[in-house]
Amino acid sequence: MERRYSDDILDKAKNIKMLMLDVDGVLTDGRLIYGNYGDEIKNFNVKDGLGVFLIKKAGLKCVILTAKASKIVKRRAKQLKVDKVYQNFHYKNYAFKKAARKFRVDPGEICFVGDDLIDIPVLKRAGLAVCPPDAAEEVKSLVDLITEKKGGYGAVREVCELILKAQDKWRSVTRRYYE
């Protein structure tokens, strides 16, 4: 059964021109796994990846904004053809404003998905603020929407579908899969 959203959420989703994503706890399950040789392992969800692909196919911008620098995030972003990756931004407001200027979008046209305290300043400015259900309580208390799926387990895909369906773009970007 498909989730029903309030008119307020749908109205906000209709105006989105950029999807901005945190990484750990949003695109991943939040775990950091380190190998013996200094390698870092993150678990990304392929359904989230297809969601980002469809957002891009619909003509929306997609940006990653994370406090941690990671080669694996850069690699995943390249695979997904993300428009810009802002890494190593512990204070994310600066990168949020920079991305808005670079891509000529108003803060109200940005959907930001975050999950922890350092995401709060950006969540307060975004047009559509979203978090997964396992986000910090302080985050959950201020967002517009809490996804049903957890970070790294389809939360991003859920947001992508919401935006694309609210903008009546879902059928056009998925049509070829039904043929």
Number of C-alpha atoms within 10 A of each C-alpha: 3 4 8 9 12 8 10 11 18 17 15 19 24 18 17 25 23 27 25 25 21 25 24 23 22 28 28 22 20 18 12 11 11 11 8 6 6 8 10 13 12 19 15 21 18 14 16 24 20 15 21 26 20 22 26 20 14 17 12 17 21 24 23 24 26 25 17 14 13 13 11 13 20 17 11 13 19 13 11 18 15 20 16 18 20 19 20 14 16 14 14 22 18 11 20 25 15 13 24 16 12 10 14 12 16 17 22 18 20 29 28 30 32 31 30 19 13 17 22 20 13 24 27 16 18 23 22 28 26 27 32 26 18 20 20 15 12 12 24 21 11 15 20 18 19 22 20 16 18 22 29 25 22 25 28 30 25 18 27 25 17 20 27 22 15 20 16 12 17 18 12 12 17 13 9 8 7 6 5
